[in-house]
Amino acid sequence: MPRIVIADDHPLLLEGLYNHLIKLGYTNLSKAVDGSEALRLIQEEQADIAILDIEMPFMDGLSVAKHCQEQDSTTKFIILSYHKEPEFIVQAKSLNIAGYILKEDVLSEIANCIRTIIDGEQYYSKVFKILEEGKVKTSLNLLENLSPSELKILKLIAQSYSTRDISKQLFISERTVEKHRSNIIIKLNLKGKTNSLFAWAIKNKGVI
């Protein structure tokens, strides 16, 4: 029986999902109401599966998953979300999230999702169309075009570092930073859009 941690800051959804999983036969359960508590339980319980709300106090679901993966955790993550926009799927895919379910579909899809990821496959809510998957792949492919130096600079831009800050951080001239910025804009197809690089970096911060 897999060890499962559930985390959601909405009490009714948390209790509803908890009771639903018990009815499905999953009894080795722990629950949390925020991201930091979820992280603690995942680590203490050595959870096999973590079902996390994408938006929670202290740490969001994707941040919890990213932290665990950086610690070489074997926990498989299922994200619960109201968001259907491609950028959220991009973030989940980039972190190799095992499952992504829309909250309105969670009770009808969670059993199939758990079975699928236990079998070593990914499960994303049926609502996501081929077009959205195409956008996900396109965004990830654009990042693959960047050099290691460009990617490092893009990460700093996503953290709101200025050109001067980046030059000091990386021990390079401001002119070199600006040259890299120009190359990144071209490679991400952002040329000609005002302040487009900073906006893109902030929007896609979770996948950079």
Protein Blocks (a to p, Z undefined) as FASTA:
>chain_A
ZZdddddfbfklmmmmmmmmmmnopabbcddfbfklmmmmmmmnopabdcddfbdghiaf
klmmmmmmmnopabdcddddfbfbfklmmmmmmnopabdcdfklmmmmmmmmmmmmmnop
acddfklcfklmmmmmmmmmmmmmpcfklmmmmmmmmnopafklmmmmnopafklmmmmm
mmmmmmnopghiahklmmmmmmmmmmZZ
